[in-house]
């Protein structure tokens, strides 16, 4: 195999590894001694770590107003609103959201509708908690019982407004109105608060967000801050948030996402967004690592209504909101290729009804498309293989010279002359392969982020294409196929050290794919098998390599001249 092709293949492994290491960032471990479930305190409270992190706990310790309630409810109760896509449950205590379940997506641990609200930790604020600079007022707003209108018992068929209201004798008045539409993962919140004659514009807090507890691995994105502003998308790890928790501006969307879901405010206008990390300890006695989530709040500058999205990072769902919303899906640098691939995958699945078979069919189609490039690369490698003995003969003649010796340049000149004489381009072996990399990496990004694969079964033991193969069958077969592929590729002229490295690469890939999503391992396996078949087809087309016999250097010098005499004999005669 030509050395440049070896380098190209090795670089592909490095790029894949670097993509996971640097673009899919694992959540940092909690600092020793830090409270695992305690959020940051509000400004002015003991233990406050920053002046920008709102907290429901801080509001709870503030004195609640004892003023008589004029408009409120007498008993705490839940209000349920159901749409085609979600089941939302509010509590009238503080008019806050307790539960937001997605009807079309199941929690893979309990097989119940996926919950996007972390509602089991009293120290964490529920969504639509209010936060301002007035702690006693916040305590009243978030702990009082609001009067609320009744919601339909069945799923709503037209837009519906859920209205909460509280008013007391101290002049505090709060109205929260939540507008639902039948076929959307969005809710529009309008908050109106006055205290006496003063209009208050509090920040709207959304507590620990998303953090899907399906399989967590280096191939899945943890919960991160997500901001879209001026055509650019920022993804903020807990470390980034620690350096800068506040952001001001006009955002297309702002909130938190993980690998498959997100909760964000949409098209907020001039606003201030604050984020802070939350570490949730595992159950007592569990060996699981703490769950690292992110909370956020948004403070509209003009008191306008804010639309919130809490749902799947499905391309079609986000495209219905607006073209910029699809940027929330982290397709990476090859997004322009990923989107057509995703549409193709969904189109094929509409016919076959199984995403595993859809991956196989699309993989075959992709390999058919790039067949000419790979064929050209193999043909070029074969030409390089045929002239390897002559290349080695040239290298041997200059092997004793140092790299700094000017005479060493003659070796390169001779090799370039040889390439020109034989019609070989040294770069033509790796350039066609390099041209296929964007398509390969795009498909890789697709299979790592497509929510369509979450919970999608294939055959037999593979019940979820977004999780690793539980019996490691596909990664082992993938490694074996890659080993077989190495044996079928041209190897003449490759030094033993390079051969060993090439044979070691399948082992590295096998270990790398043990915990990869099974859909990704399936794609790589099918691609390897196709390339093996393609290699045999190409070998049949171009035939066996022509073997050139290189004469010893002394024999080549005895070149015959006119009259059948050699140059040496002619020299003796003279």
KOLZA-310669 format. One record per residue (C-alpha): x, y, z; residue number from 1. Coordinates in Angstrom, 3 decimals, decimal comma. Layout:
<rs>
X|Y|Z|resi
X|Y|Z|NUM
...
</rs>
This chain:
<rs>
X|Y|Z|resi
0,000|0,000|0,000|1
1,238|3,461|-0,863|2
2,415|5,356|2,201|3
0,124|8,345|1,656|4
-2,934|6,089|1,718|5
-1,731|4,602|4,989|6
-1,396|8,091|6,443|7
-4,862|9,034|5,144|8
-6,482|6,019|6,806|9
-4,639|6,631|10,044|10
-5,694|10,285|9,991|11
-9,311|9,212|9,567|12
-9,055|7,314|12,841|13
-7,476|10,331|14,533|14
-10,232|12,629|13,253|15
-12,963|10,285|14,481|16
-11,354|10,035|17,884|17
-10,742|13,789|18,091|18
-14,364|14,498|17,129|19
-15,580|12,513|20,123|20
-12,887|13,839|22,439|21
-13,320|17,530|21,675|22
-16,793|18,063|20,201|23
-18,782|15,628|22,343|24
-17,639|16,799|25,744|25
-18,298|14,660|28,831|26
-19,726|16,323|31,886|27
-17,044|17,268|34,415|28
-16,847|15,402|37,686|29
-18,242|17,244|40,702|30
-15,707|18,901|42,942|31
-14,924|16,999|46,133|32
-16,930|18,232|49,036|33
-19,488|20,048|46,888|34
-23,141|19,539|47,698|35
-24,445|17,327|44,932|36
-27,978|18,591|44,802|37
-27,696|22,087|46,212|38
-28,166|24,911|43,712|39
-26,469|28,259|44,025|40
-28,075|30,699|46,411|41
-29,581|34,035|45,489|42
-27,611|37,203|45,999|43
-27,634|38,286|49,585|44
-28,235|34,823|51,035|45
-25,651|32,816|52,974|46
-23,447|30,682|50,768|47
-24,093|32,638|47,584|48
-21,459|31,816|44,986|49
-22,481|34,202|42,250|50
-24,860|37,091|41,916|51
-26,572|35,667|38,865|52
-27,982|32,281|39,900|53
-31,648|32,355|40,896|54
-32,883|29,739|43,328|55
-36,245|28,559|44,537|56
-34,620|27,508|47,807|57
-33,556|31,079|48,493|58
-37,096|32,294|47,961|59
-38,397|29,615|50,301|60
-36,334|30,843|53,260|61
-37,509|34,425|52,777|62
-40,513|35,454|54,879|63
-43,794|34,855|53,048|64
-46,245|37,711|53,110|65
-48,944|37,346|55,745|66
-51,280|39,681|53,891|67
-54,760|38,313|53,325|68
-55,246|36,694|49,936|69
-57,938|38,357|47,827|70
-57,728|36,095|44,789|71
-56,272|32,622|45,353|72
-57,215|29,002|45,890|73
-57,904|27,302|49,196|74
-56,189|24,006|48,496|75
-53,163|22,908|46,520|76
-54,049|20,965|43,399|77
-52,674|19,911|40,027|78
-53,976|20,984|36,639|79
-53,428|18,709|33,643|80
-53,318|19,919|30,035|81
-52,964|17,397|27,230|82
-52,164|18,092|23,581|83
-51,455|15,754|20,712|84
-47,772|15,659|21,675|85
-47,414|16,372|25,423|86
-49,042|15,897|28,802|87
-48,336|18,931|30,997|88
-49,080|19,035|34,723|89
-49,066|22,332|36,646|90
-49,390|22,951|40,357|91
-51,383|25,948|41,530|92
-48,725|26,554|44,199|93
-46,717|29,212|42,476|94
-48,395|28,424|39,126|95
-45,441|26,271|38,131|96
-44,884|23,271|35,890|97
-44,451|19,915|37,643|98
-44,344|17,555|34,703|99
-43,884|17,718|30,933|100
-44,155|14,279|29,336|101
-43,725|13,502|25,637|102
-46,387|11,121|24,382|103
-44,410|9,931|21,325|104
-41,136|9,191|23,172|105
-40,655|6,694|25,963|106
-38,362|6,858|28,966|107
-36,145|3,874|28,231|108
-35,833|2,930|31,894|109
-39,560|2,740|32,677|110
-41,168|2,663|29,214|111
-43,412|5,552|30,221|112
-43,756|8,847|28,315|113
-40,422|10,682|28,459|114
-40,287|13,211|31,307|115
-38,340|16,433|30,707|116
-38,786|17,925|34,205|117
-36,610|16,994|37,174|118
-39,393|17,285|39,756|119
-38,270|15,032|42,602|120
-35,753|17,365|44,258|121
-37,295|19,986|46,592|122
-34,168|22,159|46,504|123
-34,458|22,692|42,754|124
-36,858|25,235|41,214|125
-39,672|24,023|39,012|126
-40,146|25,595|35,561|127
-41,861|29,003|35,610|128
-40,538|29,844|39,042|129
-40,115|33,636|39,240|130
-36,947|35,372|40,420|131
-36,335|39,068|41,057|132
-34,184|41,216|43,334|133
-36,955|41,132|45,971|134
-36,645|37,822|47,879|135
-39,819|38,274|50,036|136
-41,826|39,042|46,895|137
-40,367|35,951|45,174|138
-41,369|33,817|48,161|139
-44,946|35,085|47,894|140
-45,109|34,588|44,136|141
-43,664|31,072|44,201|142
-45,407|29,658|47,291|143
-48,916|31,131|47,198|144
-51,908|29,203|45,895|145
-53,187|30,665|42,636|146
-56,729|30,553|41,360|147
-56,831|28,714|38,036|148
-59,390|27,933|35,370|149
-60,195|24,316|34,578|150
-58,581|22,580|31,610|151
-60,346|20,158|29,233|152
-60,305|16,558|30,395|153
-59,309|15,299|26,938|154
-56,586|16,452|24,602|155
-57,269|19,984|23,407|156
-58,488|20,411|19,827|157
-57,955|24,177|19,585|158
-55,675|26,769|21,243|159
-56,238|26,893|24,999|160
-55,215|29,453|27,645|161
-54,478|28,244|31,168|162
-54,699|31,268|33,474|163
-53,380|31,503|37,036|164
-54,066|34,551|39,220|165
-53,064|35,650|42,706|166
-53,779|38,916|44,534|167
-53,422|39,905|48,191|168
-54,154|42,844|50,480|169
-50,503|43,995|50,391|170
-50,920|45,018|46,752|171
-49,166|42,007|45,201|172
-50,862|40,853|42,022|173
-49,621|38,158|39,666|174
-51,160|36,688|36,546|175
-49,543|33,836|34,610|176
-51,120|32,828|31,330|177
-49,961|29,727|29,436|178
-51,126|29,264|25,868|179
-51,186|25,782|24,349|180
-51,828|24,738|20,782|181
-52,954|21,210|19,854|182
-50,014|20,073|17,696|183
-46,860|21,521|19,200|184
-44,196|21,012|21,844|185
-44,379|24,718|22,706|186
-46,126|26,752|25,387|187
-46,258|30,550|25,451|188
-45,963|32,116|28,897|189
-47,034|35,652|29,749|190
-46,196|36,879|33,258|191
-47,653|40,088|34,715|192
-46,582|41,080|38,245|193
-47,216|44,262|40,210|194
-46,352|45,120|43,784|195
-48,357|48,134|44,872|196
-47,901|50,698|42,108|197
-44,649|49,127|40,943|198
-44,466|46,893|37,865|199
-42,096|43,974|38,381|200
-40,423|42,091|35,532|201
-38,992|38,938|37,126|202
-36,847|36,374|35,412|203
-38,569|33,125|34,467|204
-36,624|30,178|35,845|205
-36,566|26,733|34,259|206
-34,999|24,330|36,716|207
-32,806|21,310|35,888|208
-33,554|20,631|32,246|209
-33,548|17,484|30,092|210
-30,695|15,072|30,930|211
-32,125|11,994|29,202|212
-31,195|9,008|31,364|213
-30,973|6,494|28,541|214
-27,509|5,092|27,855|215
-24,756|7,582|28,684|216
-21,455|7,153|26,869|217
-18,788|9,256|25,176|218
-20,935|9,079|22,031|219
-23,888|10,904|23,619|220
-24,040|14,597|24,417|221
-24,631|15,544|28,056|222
-26,860|18,429|29,097|223
-25,323|21,737|28,001|224
-26,300|25,356|27,704|225
-27,556|26,275|24,241|226
-27,700|29,782|22,765|227
-28,399|30,938|19,211|228
-27,653|34,562|18,430|229
-26,831|36,404|15,199|230
-26,690|33,201|13,175|231
-24,244|31,478|15,542|232
-24,926|28,640|17,964|233
-23,059|28,428|21,278|234
-22,868|25,186|23,232|235
-21,806|25,789|26,814|236
-20,382|23,090|29,060|237
-20,614|23,459|32,840|238
-17,009|24,694|32,734|239
-17,955|27,381|30,210|240
-20,952|28,384|32,313|241
-18,741|28,708|35,362|242
-16,654|31,290|33,529|243
-19,601|33,251|32,152|244
-23,122|32,478|33,422|245
-24,938|35,534|31,979|246
-25,637|36,439|28,366|247
-27,524|39,453|27,015|248
-28,998|39,946|23,558|249
-31,719|38,829|21,188|250
-31,737|35,051|20,939|251
-33,351|32,797|18,359|252
-33,360|30,168|21,089|253
-31,780|29,981|24,523|254
-31,865|27,164|27,050|255
-30,504|23,663|27,561|256
-30,212|20,539|25,412|257
-28,766|17,047|25,507|258
-28,281|14,467|22,779|259
-31,965|14,079|21,859|260
-34,092|16,669|23,700|261
-34,044|20,361|24,551|262
-35,949|22,968|26,525|263
-35,416|26,499|25,258|264
-37,023|29,891|25,040|265
-37,699|30,863|21,434|266
-37,271|34,262|19,735|267
-37,067|36,095|23,005|268
-36,322|39,656|21,882|269
-33,921|41,629|24,128|270
-33,344|39,341|27,108|271
-30,869|38,256|29,725|272
-30,177|34,532|29,977|273
-28,516|33,030|33,051|274
-27,307|29,418|33,275|275
-25,883|27,360|36,118|276
-24,892|23,687|36,456|277
-26,644|21,264|38,799|278
-25,199|17,941|39,965|279
-27,759|15,361|41,107|280
-26,389|12,583|43,300|281
-27,364|8,966|42,506|282
-29,541|6,948|44,925|283
-27,869|5,785|48,118|284
-25,702|2,729|47,528|285
-25,652|3,217|43,747|286
-22,339|3,159|41,906|287
-23,651|5,426|39,158|288
-21,994|8,779|38,606|289
-23,920|11,941|39,530|290
-26,212|13,295|36,823|291
-24,905|16,587|35,530|292
-27,725|18,900|34,414|293
-28,072|22,597|33,667|294
-30,674|25,097|34,859|295
-31,438|28,421|33,222|296
-33,548|31,534|33,569|297
-34,601|34,181|31,096|298
-35,445|37,776|31,891|299
-37,320|39,539|29,051|300
-36,339|43,205|29,006|301
-39,692|44,484|27,795|302
-42,012|42,162|29,653|303
-43,158|40,410|26,484|304
-44,575|36,906|26,372|305
-41,989|34,152|25,950|306
-42,550|30,995|23,933|307
-40,866|27,871|25,322|308
-40,073|24,677|23,439|309
-39,653|21,429|25,393|310
-39,404|18,467|23,099|311
-37,348|16,302|20,758|312
-34,509|17,495|18,556|313
-36,336|16,149|15,546|314
-35,338|17,935|12,348|315
-38,886|18,152|10,967|316
-40,327|19,339|14,297|317
-37,714|22,092|14,604|318
-38,015|23,057|10,927|319
-41,728|23,717|11,537|320
-40,727|26,313|14,159|321
-38,261|28,007|11,819|322
-35,197|27,182|9,720|323
-32,830|28,558|12,366|324
-34,268|26,219|15,009|325
-32,740|23,192|13,254|326
-29,304|24,495|14,220|327
-30,012|23,137|17,704|328
-29,130|19,678|16,364|329
-25,375|19,290|16,568|330
-24,650|17,867|13,112|331
-21,085|19,173|13,200|332
-19,079|20,756|10,408|333
-20,703|18,636|7,671|334
-24,302|19,634|8,416|335
-24,859|20,528|4,767|336
-24,342|16,827|3,936|337
-26,021|15,404|7,052|338
-29,428|16,936|6,327|339
-29,880|15,226|2,912|340
-28,638|11,964|4,438|341
-31,177|12,255|7,263|342
-34,009|12,876|4,813|343
-32,848|9,905|2,746|344
-32,724|7,661|5,816|345
-36,263|8,633|6,832|346
-37,500|8,171|3,262|347
-36,052|4,649|3,076|348
-37,458|3,801|6,510|349
-40,927|4,828|5,320|350
-40,741|1,885|2,904|351
-38,871|-0,775|4,896|352
-40,264|0,099|8,339|353
-37,014|-0,646|10,174|354
-34,207|1,844|10,738|355
-31,610|-0,938|10,900|356
-32,408|-2,071|7,374|357
-32,681|1,581|6,322|358
-29,085|2,130|7,546|359
-27,908|-0,902|5,568|360
-29,646|0,225|2,363|361
-28,399|3,808|2,682|362
-24,861|2,549|3,383|363
-24,947|0,498|0,193|364
-26,239|3,486|-1,785|365
-23,466|5,710|-0,400|366
-20,817|3,133|-1,279|367
-22,197|2,808|-4,809|368
-21,904|6,583|-5,200|369
-18,288|6,671|-4,053|370
-17,327|3,459|-5,912|371
-15,578|5,337|-8,772|372
-13,395|7,272|-6,325|373
-12,357|4,136|-4,464|374
-11,775|2,272|-7,729|375
-9,529|5,069|-8,973|376
-7,631|5,014|-5,705|377
-7,026|1,255|-5,928|378
-5,878|1,536|-9,556|379
-3,409|4,235|-8,552|380
-2,202|2,112|-5,644|381
-1,678|-0,791|-8,047|382
0,499|1,394|-10,284|383
2,523|2,442|-7,260|384
2,816|-1,224|-6,294|385
4,196|-2,125|-9,717|386
7,019|0,417|-9,553|387
7,901|-0,250|-5,904|388
10,965|-2,367|-6,816|389
12,335|0,501|-8,935|390
11,536|3,010|-6,185|391
13,335|0,827|-3,650|392
16,343|0,496|-5,952|393
16,623|4,278|-6,164|394
16,249|4,628|-2,403|395
18,922|1,956|-1,789|396
21,454|3,830|-3,919|397
21,090|6,918|-1,712|398
20,447|5,153|1,607|399
23,918|5,918|3,000|400
23,620|9,667|2,455|401
22,483|11,953|5,231|402
19,231|13,858|4,839|403
21,193|17,123|4,840|404
23,501|15,992|2,013|405
22,774|18,043|-1,164|406
23,245|14,872|-3,223|407
20,151|13,488|-1,502|408
18,082|15,803|-3,693|409
19,053|13,707|-6,707|410
17,048|10,832|-5,241|411
13,852|12,921|-5,337|412
14,641|14,019|-8,891|413
15,101|10,420|-10,002|414
11,859|9,353|-8,322|415
9,911|12,202|-9,932|416
11,367|11,195|-13,308|417
10,305|7,592|-12,658|418
6,755|8,685|-11,744|419
6,554|10,743|-14,915|420
7,904|7,926|-17,087|421
5,426|5,388|-15,678|422
2,474|7,838|-15,634|423
1,991|7,594|-11,852|424
0,755|10,427|-9,637|425
1,875|9,819|-6,018|426
-1,117|11,773|-4,674|427
-3,752|10,037|-6,779|428
-3,875|7,098|-4,383|429
-5,010|9,091|-1,354|430
-6,838|12,101|-2,825|431
-9,881|10,071|-4,013|432
-10,110|8,458|-0,573|433
-9,854|11,832|1,152|434
-12,732|13,120|-0,981|435
-14,985|10,422|0,534|436
-14,223|11,448|4,129|437
-16,794|14,291|4,376|438
-19,553|11,866|3,372|439
-18,324|9,241|5,845|440
-18,047|11,723|8,718|441
-21,457|13,212|7,853|442
-23,097|9,789|8,107|443
-21,207|9,214|11,350|444
-22,603|12,494|12,766|445
-26,095|11,568|11,587|446
-26,105|8,194|13,337|447
-24,784|9,772|16,552|448
-27,463|12,486|16,778|449
-30,620|11,297|14,964|450
-33,435|10,941|17,498|451
-35,154|8,615|15,039|452
-32,724|5,872|16,147|453
-33,517|6,337|19,855|454
-35,373|3,207|20,928|455
-35,530|1,932|17,327|456
-35,093|-1,877|17,186|457
-33,275|-3,777|14,469|458
-33,308|-7,577|14,700|459
-32,865|-10,146|17,446|460
-30,870|-8,818|20,355|461
-30,575|-5,215|19,113|462
-33,542|-3,384|20,614|463
-32,159|0,154|20,418|464
-29,959|1,397|17,580|465
-28,887|4,404|19,665|466
-27,448|2,154|22,415|467
-24,427|-0,126|22,225|468
-24,780|-3,737|21,128|469
-25,451|-5,565|24,436|470
-23,531|-8,653|23,281|471
-20,877|-6,745|21,269|472
-21,590|-8,836|18,171|473
-21,620|-5,979|15,645|474
-18,379|-4,298|16,841|475
-16,536|-7,646|16,851|476
-17,794|-8,476|13,362|477
-16,861|-4,951|12,311|478
-13,305|-5,463|13,582|479
-13,049|-8,860|11,853|480
-14,293|-7,396|8,568|481
-11,766|-4,585|8,802|482
-8,990|-7,125|9,393|483
-10,154|-9,052|6,329|484
-10,231|-5,800|4,370|485
-6,578|-5,126|5,243|486
-5,584|-8,531|3,861|487
-7,289|-7,813|0,527|488
-5,576|-4,469|-0,108|489
-2,279|-4,148|-2,044|490
0,660|-4,602|0,328|491
3,739|-4,940|-1,839|492
6,341|-2,356|-1,014|493
4,967|-1,654|2,454|494
7,593|-2,029|5,141|495
6,916|-4,479|8,024|496
6,383|-1,691|10,573|497
3,604|-0,190|8,448|498
2,044|-3,624|7,928|499
1,942|-4,209|11,686|500
0,310|-0,841|12,283|501
-2,271|-1,533|9,589|502
-3,105|-4,891|11,156|503
-3,351|-3,304|14,598|504
-5,871|-0,678|13,458|505
-8,838|-3,129|13,347|506
-8,140|-3,960|16,978|507
-8,220|-0,267|17,906|508
-11,451|0,272|15,972|509
-13,058|-2,752|17,642|510
-12,372|-1,410|21,133|511
-13,472|2,071|20,070|512
-16,824|0,742|18,826|513
-17,638|-1,550|21,762|514
-19,736|1,215|23,371|515
-20,684|3,014|20,183|516
-24,357|3,120|19,167|517
-25,198|-0,166|17,485|518
-26,533|1,750|14,466|519
-23,077|3,258|13,990|520
-21,337|-0,127|14,328|521
-23,842|-1,595|11,850|522
-23,023|1,122|9,325|523
-19,274|0,544|9,663|524
-19,692|-3,244|9,367|525
-21,778|-3,020|6,191|526
-19,379|-0,471|4,710|527
-16,401|-2,764|5,398|528
-18,119|-5,779|3,818|529
-18,994|-3,692|0,761|530
-15,398|-2,480|0,403|531
-14,125|-6,057|0,621|532
-16,424|-7,045|-2,229|533
-15,417|-3,919|-4,156|534
-11,733|-4,793|-3,706|535
-12,261|-8,236|-5,258|536
-14,231|-6,697|-8,136|537
-11,507|-4,116|-8,770|538
-8,786|-6,767|-8,636|539
-10,716|-8,776|-11,240|540
-11,086|-5,731|-13,502|541
-7,466|-4,576|-13,410|542
-5,930|-8,063|-13,241|543
-2,806|-9,144|-11,336|544
0,016|-6,637|-10,897|545
2,745|-6,562|-13,519|546
6,015|-7,632|-11,902|547
9,049|-5,686|-13,074|548
12,430|-7,364|-12,743|549
15,123|-4,928|-11,646|550
18,625|-5,818|-12,742|551
21,522|-5,280|-10,339|552
23,160|-1,879|-10,559|553
26,420|-3,305|-12,029|554
24,495|-5,096|-14,787|555
22,564|-1,929|-15,650|556
25,850|-0,068|-16,112|557
26,988|-2,593|-18,765|558
24,656|-1,044|-21,263|559
25,307|-2,167|-24,805|560
26,392|0,308|-27,452|561
26,653|0,034|-31,220|562
28,178|-3,188|-32,696|563
27,025|-5,296|-29,766|564
29,825|-4,087|-27,473|565
29,318|-2,879|-23,966|566
30,356|0,496|-22,691|567
32,998|-1,148|-20,492|568
34,564|-3,055|-23,406|569
34,551|0,051|-25,557|570
36,320|1,963|-22,803|571
39,072|-0,731|-22,561|572
39,611|-0,661|-26,288|573
40,168|3,040|-26,302|574
</rs>
